[in-house]
Amino acid sequence: MDESFQISAPKAVITGDYLAFTITDGEKQIPASISRTALATLAQGKPHNDLAVFEAHSERIRRAAFEMRRVNSTLDVVKLGSHNF
């Protein structure tokens, strides 16, 4: 994974069970999300703040997004769940 693959800071979405973020893969911008269940998995079930967990585990999230993009390069949206961690 090189520097041309990045993820943005998340945007909290109040109407859903996820945080939205954007993937930059070279020249492409791809909308993405991570479920709050996945964030709870990363927090190991401890009380947490979703945004703080995203920041603390941003490299793992980036790696999971990268792997999903490489396996499914035609996806218009990347959605990460607890099974990705």
PDB file with one MODEL, atoms N, CA, C and O in Angstrom:
MODEL        1
ATOM      1  N   MET A   1       0.860  -1.167   0.000  1.00  0.00           N
ATOM      2  CA  MET A   1       0.000   0.000   0.000  1.00  0.00           C
ATOM      3  C   MET A   1       0.905   1.228   0.000  1.00  0.00           C
ATOM      4  O   MET A   1       1.785   1.368   0.849  1.00  0.00           O
ATOM      5  N   ASP A   2       0.673   2.109  -0.962  1.00  0.00           N
ATOM      6  CA  ASP A   2       1.516   3.295  -1.050  1.00  0.00           C
ATOM      7  C   ASP A   2       0.760   4.556  -0.634  1.00  0.00           C
ATOM      8  O   ASP A   2      -0.407   4.501  -0.246  1.00  0.00           O
ATOM      9  N   GLU A   3       1.438   5.670  -0.723  1.00  0.00           N
ATOM     10  CA  GLU A   3       0.869   6.943  -0.277  1.00  0.00           C
ATOM     11  C   GLU A   3      -0.263   7.448  -1.166  1.00  0.00           C
ATOM     12  O   GLU A   3      -0.971   8.379  -0.783  1.00  0.00           O
ATOM     13  N   SER A   4      -0.448   6.852  -2.345  1.00  0.00           N
ATOM     14  CA  SER A   4      -1.543   7.288  -3.213  1.00  0.00           C
ATOM     15  C   SER A   4      -2.895   6.766  -2.727  1.00  0.00           C
ATOM     16  O   SER A   4      -3.937   7.153  -3.256  1.00  0.00           O
ATOM     17  N   PHE A   5      -2.880   5.887  -1.719  1.00  0.00           N
ATOM     18  CA  PHE A   5      -4.119   5.369  -1.139  1.00  0.00           C
ATOM     19  C   PHE A   5      -4.273   5.976   0.245  1.00  0.00           C
ATOM     20  O   PHE A   5      -3.490   5.687   1.149  1.00  0.00           O
ATOM     21  N   GLN A   6      -5.285   6.819   0.408  1.00  0.00           N
ATOM     22  CA  GLN A   6      -5.514   7.516   1.675  1.00  0.00           C
ATOM     23  C   GLN A   6      -6.990   7.463   2.048  1.00  0.00           C
ATOM     24  O   GLN A   6      -7.851   7.240   1.198  1.00  0.00           O
ATOM     25  N   ILE A   7      -7.269   7.673   3.339  1.00  0.00           N
ATOM     26  CA  ILE A   7      -8.650   7.840   3.789  1.00  0.00           C
ATOM     27  C   ILE A   7      -8.753   9.194   4.473  1.00  0.00           C
ATOM     28  O   ILE A   7      -7.801   9.676   5.087  1.00  0.00           O
ATOM     29  N   SER A   8      -9.933   9.796   4.351  1.00  0.00           N
ATOM     30  CA  SER A   8     -10.160  11.097   4.980  1.00  0.00           C
ATOM     31  C   SER A   8     -10.627  10.904   6.413  1.00  0.00           C
ATOM     32  O   SER A   8     -10.953   9.794   6.833  1.00  0.00           O
ATOM     33  N   ALA A   9     -10.654  11.993   7.147  1.00  0.00           N
ATOM     34  CA  ALA A   9     -11.255  11.974   8.475  1.00  0.00           C
ATOM     35  C   ALA A   9     -12.741  11.660   8.307  1.00  0.00           C
ATOM     36  O   ALA A   9     -13.337  12.030   7.295  1.00  0.00           O
ATOM     37  N   PRO A  10     -13.343  10.985   9.281  1.00  0.00           N
ATOM     38  CA  PRO A  10     -14.750  10.601   9.143  1.00  0.00           C
ATOM     39  C   PRO A  10     -15.696  11.781   9.332  1.00  0.00           C
ATOM     40  O   PRO A  10     -15.359  12.799   9.936  1.00  0.00           O
ATOM     41  N   LYS A  11     -16.888  11.598   8.791  1.00  0.00           N
ATOM     42  CA  LYS A  11     -17.979  12.537   9.001  1.00  0.00           C
ATOM     43  C   LYS A  11     -19.062  11.758   9.734  1.00  0.00           C
ATOM     44  O   LYS A  11     -19.571  10.769   9.207  1.00  0.00           O
ATOM     45  N   ALA A  12     -19.419  12.183  10.930  1.00  0.00           N
ATOM     46  CA  ALA A  12     -20.454  11.486  11.690  1.00  0.00           C
ATOM     47  C   ALA A  12     -21.795  11.653  10.978  1.00  0.00           C
ATOM     48  O   ALA A  12     -22.192  12.764  10.629  1.00  0.00           O
ATOM     49  N   VAL A  13     -22.474  10.548  10.772  1.00  0.00           N
ATOM     50  CA  VAL A  13     -23.794  10.566  10.155  1.00  0.00           C
ATOM     51  C   VAL A  13     -24.798  10.191  11.231  1.00  0.00           C
ATOM     52  O   VAL A  13     -24.741   9.094  11.786  1.00  0.00           O
ATOM     53  N   ILE A  14     -25.700  11.082  11.520  1.00  0.00           N
ATOM     54  CA  ILE A  14     -26.633  10.874  12.620  1.00  0.00           C
ATOM     55  C   ILE A  14     -27.729   9.880  12.246  1.00  0.00           C
ATOM     56  O   ILE A  14     -28.265   9.205  13.125  1.00  0.00           O
ATOM     57  N   THR A  15     -28.072   9.776  10.976  1.00  0.00           N
ATOM     58  CA  THR A  15     -29.206   8.957  10.564  1.00  0.00           C
ATOM     59  C   THR A  15     -28.873   7.488  10.328  1.00  0.00           C
ATOM     60  O   THR A  15     -29.752   6.726   9.928  1.00  0.00           O
ATOM     61  N   GLY A  16     -27.658   7.076  10.557  1.00  0.00           N
ATOM     62  CA  GLY A  16     -27.307   5.685  10.291  1.00  0.00           C
ATOM     63  C   GLY A  16     -26.380   5.113  11.330  1.00  0.00           C
ATOM     64  O   GLY A  16     -25.928   5.808  12.240  1.00  0.00           O
ATOM     65  N   ASP A  17     -26.106   3.843  11.181  1.00  0.00           N
ATOM     66  CA  ASP A  17     -25.238   3.134  12.113  1.00  0.00           C
ATOM     67  C   ASP A  17     -23.826   3.051  11.545  1.00  0.00           C
ATOM     68  O   ASP A  17     -23.228   1.976  11.512  1.00  0.00           O
ATOM     69  N   TYR A  18     -23.297   4.182  11.100  1.00  0.00           N
ATOM     70  CA  TYR A  18     -21.979   4.180  10.484  1.00  0.00           C
ATOM     71  C   TYR A  18     -21.351   5.570  10.520  1.00  0.00           C
ATOM     72  O   TYR A  18     -22.022   6.569  10.777  1.00  0.00           O
ATOM     73  N   LEU A  19     -20.054   5.607  10.256  1.00  0.00           N
ATOM     74  CA  LEU A  19     -19.338   6.857  10.001  1.00  0.00           C
ATOM     75  C   LEU A  19     -18.948   6.842   8.535  1.00  0.00           C
ATOM     76  O   LEU A  19     -18.499   5.821   8.014  1.00  0.00           O
ATOM     77  N   ALA A  20     -19.119   7.966   7.877  1.00  0.00           N
ATOM     78  CA  ALA A  20     -18.754   8.079   6.463  1.00  0.00           C
ATOM     79  C   ALA A  20     -17.366   8.692   6.348  1.00  0.00           C
ATOM     80  O   ALA A  20     -16.979   9.535   7.157  1.00  0.00           O
ATOM     81  N   PHE A  21     -16.624   8.264   5.339  1.00  0.00           N
ATOM     82  CA  PHE A  21     -15.327   8.854   5.024  1.00  0.00           C
ATOM     83  C   PHE A  21     -15.087   8.687   3.533  1.00  0.00           C
ATOM     84  O   PHE A  21     -15.873   8.034   2.846  1.00  0.00           O
ATOM     85  N   THR A  22     -14.029   9.261   3.037  1.00  0.00           N
ATOM     86  CA  THR A  22     -13.717   9.188   1.612  1.00  0.00           C
ATOM     87  C   THR A  22     -12.367   8.526   1.418  1.00  0.00           C
ATOM     88  O   THR A  22     -11.411   8.805   2.142  1.00  0.00           O
ATOM     89  N   ILE A  23     -12.302   7.649   0.433  1.00  0.00           N
ATOM     90  CA  ILE A  23     -11.050   7.010   0.044  1.00  0.00           C
ATOM     91  C   ILE A  23     -10.500   7.762  -1.160  1.00  0.00           C
ATOM     92  O   ILE A  23     -11.233   8.064  -2.102  1.00  0.00           O
ATOM     93  N   THR A  24      -9.223   8.059  -1.123  1.00  0.00           N
ATOM     94  CA  THR A  24      -8.532   8.571  -2.298  1.00  0.00           C
ATOM     95  C   THR A  24      -7.603   7.465  -2.768  1.00  0.00           C
ATOM     96  O   THR A  24      -6.657   7.090  -2.075  1.00  0.00           O
ATOM     97  N   ASP A  25      -7.887   6.951  -3.955  1.00  0.00           N
ATOM     98  CA  ASP A  25      -7.097   5.863  -4.532  1.00  0.00           C
ATOM     99  C   ASP A  25      -6.526   6.378  -5.845  1.00  0.00           C
ATOM    100  O   ASP A  25      -7.149   6.264  -6.901  1.00  0.00           O
ATOM    101  N   GLY A  26      -5.331   6.945  -5.757  1.00  0.00           N
ATOM    102  CA  GLY A  26      -4.744   7.592  -6.928  1.00  0.00           C
ATOM    103  C   GLY A  26      -5.565   8.812  -7.288  1.00  0.00           C
ATOM    104  O   GLY A  26      -5.667   9.751  -6.498  1.00  0.00           O
ATOM    105  N   GLU A  27      -6.154   8.806  -8.477  1.00  0.00           N
ATOM    106  CA  GLU A  27      -6.978   9.921  -8.953  1.00  0.00           C
ATOM    107  C   GLU A  27      -8.440   9.784  -8.542  1.00  0.00           C
ATOM    108  O   GLU A  27      -9.206  10.739  -8.670  1.00  0.00           O
ATOM    109  N   LYS A  28      -8.840   8.611  -8.049  1.00  0.00           N
ATOM    110  CA  LYS A  28     -10.251   8.350  -7.758  1.00  0.00           C
ATOM    111  C   LYS A  28     -10.607   8.709  -6.324  1.00  0.00           C
ATOM    112  O   LYS A  28      -9.819   8.507  -5.399  1.00  0.00           O
ATOM    113  N   GLN A  29     -11.819   9.248  -6.160  1.00  0.00           N
ATOM    114  CA  GLN A  29     -12.417   9.507  -4.852  1.00  0.00           C
ATOM    115  C   GLN A  29     -13.589   8.538  -4.712  1.00  0.00           C
ATOM    116  O   GLN A  29     -14.495   8.537  -5.546  1.00  0.00           O
ATOM    117  N   ILE A  30     -13.578   7.719  -3.668  1.00  0.00           N
ATOM    118  CA  ILE A  30     -14.609   6.712  -3.477  1.00  0.00           C
ATOM    119  C   ILE A  30     -15.258   6.929  -2.118  1.00  0.00           C
ATOM    120  O   ILE A  30     -14.557   6.978  -1.107  1.00  0.00           O
ATOM    121  N   PRO A  31     -16.598   7.063  -2.068  1.00  0.00           N
ATOM    122  CA  PRO A  31     -17.262   7.171  -0.778  1.00  0.00           C
ATOM    123  C   PRO A  31     -17.131   5.853  -0.014  1.00  0.00           C
ATOM    124  O   PRO A  31     -17.143   4.774  -0.606  1.00  0.00           O
ATOM    125  N   ALA A  32     -17.007   5.959   1.298  1.00  0.00           N
ATOM    126  CA  ALA A  32     -16.844   4.764   2.124  1.00  0.00           C
ATOM    127  C   ALA A  32     -17.523   4.977   3.467  1.00  0.00           C
ATOM    128  O   ALA A  32     -17.840   6.101   3.856  1.00  0.00           O
ATOM    129  N   SER A  33     -17.740   3.864   4.168  1.00  0.00           N
ATOM    130  CA  SER A  33     -18.292   3.950   5.514  1.00  0.00           C
ATOM    131  C   SER A  33     -17.770   2.784   6.341  1.00  0.00           C
ATOM    132  O   SER A  33     -17.339   1.758   5.816  1.00  0.00           O
ATOM    133  N   ILE A  34     -17.824   2.981   7.647  1.00  0.00           N
ATOM    134  CA  ILE A  34     -17.480   1.925   8.594  1.00  0.00           C
ATOM    135  C   ILE A  34     -18.614   1.854   9.606  1.00  0.00           C
ATOM    136  O   ILE A  34     -19.057   2.878  10.126  1.00  0.00           O
ATOM    137  N   SER A  35     -19.077   0.655   9.881  1.00  0.00           N
ATOM    138  CA  SER A  35     -20.206   0.493  10.794  1.00  0.00           C
ATOM    139  C   SER A  35     -19.781   0.785  12.234  1.00  0.00           C
ATOM    140  O   SER A  35     -18.617   0.639  12.606  1.00  0.00           O
ATOM    141  N   ARG A  36     -20.755   1.198  13.016  1.00  0.00           N
ATOM    142  CA  ARG A  36     -20.476   1.431  14.441  1.00  0.00           C
ATOM    143  C   ARG A  36     -20.155   0.108  15.141  1.00  0.00           C
ATOM    144  O   ARG A  36     -19.436   0.099  16.140  1.00  0.00           O
ATOM    145  N   THR A  37     -20.676  -0.997  14.631  1.00  0.00           N
ATOM    146  CA  THR A  37     -20.325  -2.312  15.170  1.00  0.00           C
ATOM    147  C   THR A  37     -18.847  -2.598  14.941  1.00  0.00           C
ATOM    148  O   THR A  37     -18.175  -3.135  15.822  1.00  0.00           O
ATOM    149  N   ALA A  38     -18.337  -2.243  13.765  1.00  0.00           N
ATOM    150  CA  ALA A  38     -16.905  -2.416  13.491  1.00  0.00           C
ATOM    151  C   ALA A  38     -16.076  -1.544  14.426  1.00  0.00           C
ATOM    152  O   ALA A  38     -15.028  -1.969  14.911  1.00  0.00           O
ATOM    153  N   LEU A  39     -16.544  -0.323  14.678  1.00  0.00           N
ATOM    154  CA  LEU A  39     -15.821   0.559  15.605  1.00  0.00           C
ATOM    155  C   LEU A  39     -15.826  -0.022  17.015  1.00  0.00           C
ATOM    156  O   LEU A  39     -14.825   0.071  17.725  1.00  0.00           O
ATOM    157  N   ALA A  40     -16.947  -0.622  17.427  1.00  0.00           N
ATOM    158  CA  ALA A  40     -17.010  -1.272  18.742  1.00  0.00           C
ATOM    159  C   ALA A  40     -16.048  -2.454  18.796  1.00  0.00           C
ATOM    160  O   ALA A  40     -15.426  -2.694  19.831  1.00  0.00           O
ATOM    161  N   THR A  41     -15.918  -3.192  17.700  1.00  0.00           N
ATOM    162  CA  THR A  41     -14.958  -4.293  17.623  1.00  0.00           C
ATOM    163  C   THR A  41     -13.538  -3.766  17.802  1.00  0.00           C
ATOM    164  O   THR A  41     -12.745  -4.343  18.546  1.00  0.00           O
ATOM    165  N   LEU A  42     -13.223  -2.672  17.119  1.00  0.00           N
ATOM    166  CA  LEU A  42     -11.885  -2.079  17.253  1.00  0.00           C
ATOM    167  C   LEU A  42     -11.637  -1.566  18.669  1.00  0.00           C
ATOM    168  O   LEU A  42     -10.504  -1.586  19.151  1.00  0.00           O
ATOM    169  N   ALA A  43     -12.703  -1.104  19.336  1.00  0.00           N
ATOM    170  CA  ALA A  43     -12.582  -0.613  20.717  1.00  0.00           C
ATOM    171  C   ALA A  43     -12.595  -1.761  21.718  1.00  0.00           C
ATOM    172  O   ALA A  43     -12.520  -1.534  22.926  1.00  0.00           O
ATOM    173  N   GLN A  44     -12.689  -2.986  21.226  1.00  0.00           N
ATOM    174  CA  GLN A  44     -12.697  -4.206  22.037  1.00  0.00           C
ATOM    175  C   GLN A  44     -13.831  -4.206  23.051  1.00  0.00           C
ATOM    176  O   GLN A  44     -13.673  -4.679  24.176  1.00  0.00           O
ATOM    177  N   GLY A  45     -14.992  -3.663  22.635  1.00  0.00           N
ATOM    178  CA  GLY A  45     -16.181  -3.692  23.473  1.00  0.00           C
ATOM    179  C   GLY A  45     -16.189  -2.714  24.627  1.00  0.00           C
ATOM    180  O   GLY A  45     -17.148  -2.683  25.398  1.00  0.00           O
ATOM    181  N   LYS A  46     -15.154  -1.924  24.765  1.00  0.00           N
ATOM    182  CA  LYS A  46     -15.084  -0.945  25.857  1.00  0.00           C
ATOM    183  C   LYS A  46     -15.888   0.297  25.484  1.00  0.00           C
ATOM    184  O   LYS A  46     -16.091   0.569  24.301  1.00  0.00           O
ATOM    185  N   PRO A  47     -16.350   1.058  26.486  1.00  0.00           N
ATOM    186  CA  PRO A  47     -17.024   2.327  26.172  1.00  0.00           C
ATOM    187  C   PRO A  47     -16.090   3.188  25.320  1.00  0.00           C
ATOM    188  O   PRO A  47     -14.889   3.260  25.579  1.00  0.00           O
ATOM    189  N   HIS A  48     -16.656   3.837  24.306  1.00  0.00           N
ATOM    190  CA  HIS A  48     -15.789   4.556  23.372  1.00  0.00           C
ATOM    191  C   HIS A  48     -16.524   5.699  22.684  1.00  0.00           C
ATOM    192  O   HIS A  48     -17.751   5.793  22.721  1.00  0.00           O
ATOM    193  N   ASN A  49     -15.747   6.546  22.068  1.00  0.00           N
ATOM    194  CA  ASN A  49     -16.222   7.611  21.194  1.00  0.00           C
ATOM    195  C   ASN A  49     -15.869   7.170  19.777  1.00  0.00           C
ATOM    196  O   ASN A  49     -14.705   6.908  19.475  1.00  0.00           O
ATOM    197  N   ASP A  50     -16.876   7.089  18.913  1.00  0.00           N
ATOM    198  CA  ASP A  50     -16.647   6.564  17.561  1.00  0.00           C
ATOM    199  C   ASP A  50     -15.548   7.308  16.811  1.00  0.00           C
ATOM    200  O   ASP A  50     -14.701   6.685  16.171  1.00  0.00           O
ATOM    201  N   LEU A  51     -15.557   8.629  16.886  1.00  0.00           N
ATOM    202  CA  LEU A  51     -14.548   9.410  16.165  1.00  0.00           C
ATOM    203  C   LEU A  51     -13.147   9.148  16.711  1.00  0.00           C
ATOM    204  O   LEU A  51     -12.183   9.077  15.948  1.00  0.00           O
ATOM    205  N   ALA A  52     -13.036   9.005  18.034  1.00  0.00           N
ATOM    206  CA  ALA A  52     -11.733   8.726  18.649  1.00  0.00           C
ATOM    207  C   ALA A  52     -11.230   7.336  18.253  1.00  0.00           C
ATOM    208  O   ALA A  52     -10.035   7.152  18.018  1.00  0.00           O
ATOM    209  N   VAL A  53     -12.134   6.363  18.179  1.00  0.00           N
ATOM    210  CA  VAL A  53     -11.742   5.010  17.764  1.00  0.00           C
ATOM    211  C   VAL A  53     -11.276   5.032  16.313  1.00  0.00           C
ATOM    212  O   VAL A  53     -10.276   4.398  15.974  1.00  0.00           O
ATOM    213  N   PHE A  54     -11.995   5.760  15.449  1.00  0.00           N
ATOM    214  CA  PHE A  54     -11.586   5.865  14.046  1.00  0.00           C
ATOM    215  C   PHE A  54     -10.180   6.436  13.962  1.00  0.00           C
ATOM    216  O   PHE A  54      -9.335   5.917  13.233  1.00  0.00           O
ATOM    217  N   GLU A  55      -9.935   7.494  14.700  1.00  0.00           N
ATOM    218  CA  GLU A  55      -8.608   8.124  14.664  1.00  0.00           C
ATOM    219  C   GLU A  55      -7.527   7.182  15.190  1.00  0.00           C
ATOM    220  O   GLU A  55      -6.453   7.073  14.598  1.00  0.00           O
ATOM    221  N   ALA A  56      -7.813   6.503  16.302  1.00  0.00           N
ATOM    222  CA  ALA A  56      -6.821   5.609  16.910  1.00  0.00           C
ATOM    223  C   ALA A  56      -6.503   4.409  16.016  1.00  0.00           C
ATOM    224  O   ALA A  56      -5.391   3.881  16.056  1.00  0.00           O
ATOM    225  N   HIS A  57      -7.467   3.983  15.219  1.00  0.00           N
ATOM    226  CA  HIS A  57      -7.290   2.792  14.380  1.00  0.00           C
ATOM    227  C   HIS A  57      -7.309   3.132  12.892  1.00  0.00           C
ATOM    228  O   HIS A  57      -7.612   2.276  12.061  1.00  0.00           O
ATOM    229  N   SER A  58      -6.993   4.358  12.561  1.00  0.00           N
ATOM    230  CA  SER A  58      -7.095   4.794  11.160  1.00  0.00           C
ATOM    231  C   SER A  58      -6.212   3.968  10.223  1.00  0.00           C
ATOM    232  O   SER A  58      -6.579   3.751   9.068  1.00  0.00           O
ATOM    233  N   GLU A  59      -5.078   3.513  10.694  1.00  0.00           N
ATOM    234  CA  GLU A  59      -4.209   2.719   9.814  1.00  0.00           C
ATOM    235  C   GLU A  59      -4.815   1.342   9.541  1.00  0.00           C
ATOM    236  O   GLU A  59      -4.712   0.836   8.423  1.00  0.00           O
ATOM    237  N   ARG A  60      -5.444   0.731  10.545  1.00  0.00           N
ATOM    238  CA  ARG A  60      -6.128  -0.560  10.322  1.00  0.00           C
ATOM    239  C   ARG A  60      -7.317  -0.380   9.385  1.00  0.00           C
ATOM    240  O   ARG A  60      -7.573  -1.221   8.524  1.00  0.00           O
ATOM    241  N   ILE A  61      -8.040   0.722   9.561  1.00  0.00           N
ATOM    242  CA  ILE A  61      -9.189   1.016   8.701  1.00  0.00           C
ATOM    243  C   ILE A  61      -8.701   1.255   7.275  1.00  0.00           C
ATOM    244  O   ILE A  61      -9.294   0.752   6.320  1.00  0.00           O
ATOM    245  N   ARG A  62      -7.640   2.010   7.135  1.00  0.00           N
ATOM    246  CA  ARG A  62      -7.049   2.263   5.810  1.00  0.00           C
ATOM    247  C   ARG A  62      -6.643   0.947   5.146  1.00  0.00           C
ATOM    248  O   ARG A  62      -6.910   0.742   3.962  1.00  0.00           O
ATOM    249  N   ARG A  63      -6.003   0.062   5.900  1.00  0.00           N
ATOM    250  CA  ARG A  63      -5.562  -1.227   5.362  1.00  0.00           C
ATOM    251  C   ARG A  63      -6.764  -2.079   4.921  1.00  0.00           C
ATOM    252  O   ARG A  63      -6.733  -2.698   3.858  1.00  0.00           O
ATOM    253  N   ALA A  64      -7.823  -2.105   5.745  1.00  0.00           N
ATOM    254  CA  ALA A  64      -9.024  -2.873   5.386  1.00  0.00           C
ATOM    255  C   ALA A  64      -9.683  -2.302   4.134  1.00  0.00           C
ATOM    256  O   ALA A  64     -10.138  -3.055   3.273  1.00  0.00           O
ATOM    257  N   ALA A  65      -9.734  -0.981   4.031  1.00  0.00           N
ATOM    258  CA  ALA A  65     -10.304  -0.337   2.839  1.00  0.00           C
ATOM    259  C   ALA A  65      -9.452  -0.647   1.612  1.00  0.00           C
ATOM    260  O   ALA A  65      -9.983  -0.913   0.534  1.00  0.00           O
ATOM    261  N   PHE A  66      -8.144  -0.613   1.774  1.00  0.00           N
ATOM    262  CA  PHE A  66      -7.218  -0.925   0.677  1.00  0.00           C
ATOM    263  C   PHE A  66      -7.443  -2.352   0.178  1.00  0.00           C
ATOM    264  O   PHE A  66      -7.541  -2.587  -1.027  1.00  0.00           O
ATOM    265  N   GLU A  67      -7.524  -3.298   1.107  1.00  0.00           N
ATOM    266  CA  GLU A  67      -7.724  -4.698   0.726  1.00  0.00           C
ATOM    267  C   GLU A  67      -9.045  -4.878  -0.009  1.00  0.00           C
ATOM    268  O   GLU A  67      -9.110  -5.609  -0.997  1.00  0.00           O
ATOM    269  N   MET A  68     -10.103  -4.215   0.468  1.00  0.00           N
ATOM    270  CA  MET A  68     -11.393  -4.331  -0.196  1.00  0.00           C
ATOM    271  C   MET A  68     -11.344  -3.732  -1.601  1.00  0.00           C
ATOM    272  O   MET A  68     -11.913  -4.301  -2.533  1.00  0.00           O
ATOM    273  N   ARG A  69     -10.677  -2.602  -1.762  1.00  0.00           N
ATOM    274  CA  ARG A  69     -10.552  -1.983  -3.095  1.00  0.00           C
ATOM    275  C   ARG A  69      -9.760  -2.872  -4.044  1.00  0.00           C
ATOM    276  O   ARG A  69     -10.089  -2.943  -5.228  1.00  0.00           O
ATOM    277  N   ARG A  70      -8.744  -3.540  -3.563  1.00  0.00           N
ATOM    278  CA  ARG A  70      -7.935  -4.384  -4.436  1.00  0.00           C
ATOM    279  C   ARG A  70      -8.686  -5.650  -4.844  1.00  0.00           C
ATOM    280  O   ARG A  70      -8.506  -6.143  -5.957  1.00  0.00           O
ATOM    281  N   VAL A  71      -9.509  -6.170  -3.971  1.00  0.00           N
ATOM    282  CA  VAL A  71     -10.295  -7.362  -4.284  1.00  0.00           C
ATOM    283  C   VAL A  71     -11.502  -7.001  -5.151  1.00  0.00           C
ATOM    284  O   VAL A  71     -11.886  -7.767  -6.035  1.00  0.00           O
ATOM    285  N   ASN A  72     -12.104  -5.826  -4.896  1.00  0.00           N
ATOM    286  CA  ASN A  72     -13.321  -5.392  -5.587  1.00  0.00           C
ATOM    287  C   ASN A  72     -13.105  -4.011  -6.193  1.00  0.00           C
ATOM    288  O   ASN A  72     -13.744  -3.049  -5.769  1.00  0.00           O
ATOM    289  N   SER A  73     -12.238  -3.898  -7.152  1.00  0.00           N
ATOM    290  CA  SER A  73     -11.838  -2.583  -7.671  1.00  0.00           C
ATOM    291  C   SER A  73     -12.943  -1.841  -8.412  1.00  0.00           C
ATOM    292  O   SER A  73     -12.799  -0.648  -8.679  1.00  0.00           O
ATOM    293  N   THR A  74     -14.033  -2.507  -8.749  1.00  0.00           N
ATOM    294  CA  THR A  74     -15.116  -1.831  -9.462  1.00  0.00           C
ATOM    295  C   THR A  74     -16.200  -1.291  -8.536  1.00  0.00           C
ATOM    296  O   THR A  74     -17.170  -0.700  -9.010  1.00  0.00           O
ATOM    297  N   LEU A  75     -16.057  -1.482  -7.230  1.00  0.00           N
ATOM    298  CA  LEU A  75     -17.073  -0.989  -6.297  1.00  0.00           C
ATOM    299  C   LEU A  75     -17.173   0.529  -6.357  1.00  0.00           C
ATOM    300  O   LEU A  75     -16.163   1.230  -6.421  1.00  0.00           O
ATOM    301  N   ASP A  76     -18.419   1.029  -6.336  1.00  0.00           N
ATOM    302  CA  ASP A  76     -18.653   2.474  -6.295  1.00  0.00           C
ATOM    303  C   ASP A  76     -18.610   3.004  -4.869  1.00  0.00           C
ATOM    304  O   ASP A  76     -18.397   4.196  -4.650  1.00  0.00           O
ATOM    305  N   VAL A  77     -18.815   2.110  -3.895  1.00  0.00           N
ATOM    306  CA  VAL A  77     -18.829   2.461  -2.474  1.00  0.00           C
ATOM    307  C   VAL A  77     -18.128   1.338  -1.723  1.00  0.00           C
ATOM    308  O   VAL A  77     -18.291   0.167  -2.065  1.00  0.00           O
ATOM    309  N   VAL A  78     -17.353   1.684  -0.705  1.00  0.00           N
ATOM    310  CA  VAL A  78     -16.712   0.686   0.159  1.00  0.00           C
ATOM    311  C   VAL A  78     -17.374   0.765   1.524  1.00  0.00           C
ATOM    312  O   VAL A  78     -17.421   1.828   2.143  1.00  0.00           O
ATOM    313  N   LYS A  79     -17.888  -0.376   1.991  1.00  0.00           N
ATOM    314  CA  LYS A  79     -18.536  -0.434   3.302  1.00  0.00           C
ATOM    315  C   LYS A  79     -17.793  -1.452   4.157  1.00  0.00           C
ATOM    316  O   LYS A  79     -17.740  -2.637   3.829  1.00  0.00           O
ATOM    317  N   LEU A  80     -17.223  -0.974   5.251  1.00  0.00           N
ATOM    318  CA  LEU A  80     -16.492  -1.849   6.163  1.00  0.00           C
ATOM    319  C   LEU A  80     -17.389  -2.223   7.337  1.00  0.00           C
ATOM    320  O   LEU A  80     -18.112  -1.384   7.875  1.00  0.00           O
ATOM    321  N   GLY A  81     -17.332  -3.483   7.721  1.00  0.00           N
ATOM    322  CA  GLY A  81     -18.092  -3.972   8.864  1.00  0.00           C
ATOM    323  C   GLY A  81     -17.182  -4.688   9.840  1.00  0.00           C
ATOM    324  O   GLY A  81     -15.967  -4.743   9.646  1.00  0.00           O
ATOM    325  N   SER A  82     -17.769  -5.235  10.888  1.00  0.00           N
ATOM    326  CA  SER A  82     -16.968  -5.900  11.917  1.00  0.00           C
ATOM    327  C   SER A  82     -16.183  -7.081  11.350  1.00  0.00           C
ATOM    328  O   SER A  82     -15.111  -7.403  11.862  1.00  0.00           O
ATOM    329  N   HIS A  83     -16.696  -7.734  10.300  1.00  0.00           N
ATOM    330  CA  HIS A  83     -15.991  -8.875   9.693  1.00  0.00           C
ATOM    331  C   HIS A  83     -14.668  -8.460   9.039  1.00  0.00           C
ATOM    332  O   HIS A  83     -13.834  -9.317   8.746  1.00  0.00           O
ATOM    333  N   ASN A  84     -14.469  -7.162   8.807  1.00  0.00           N
ATOM    334  CA  ASN A  84     -13.208  -6.687   8.226  1.00  0.00           C
ATOM    335  C   ASN A  84     -12.102  -6.545   9.270  1.00  0.00           C
ATOM    336  O   ASN A  84     -10.954  -6.262   8.931  1.00  0.00           O
ATOM    337  N   PHE A  85     -12.457  -6.745  10.551  1.00  0.00           N
ATOM    338  CA  PHE A  85     -11.476  -6.583  11.617  1.00  0.00           C
ATOM    339  C   PHE A  85     -11.483  -7.798  12.506  1.00  0.00           C
ATOM    340  O   PHE A  85     -10.722  -7.861  13.471  1.00  0.00           O
TER     341      PHE A  85
ENDMDL
END
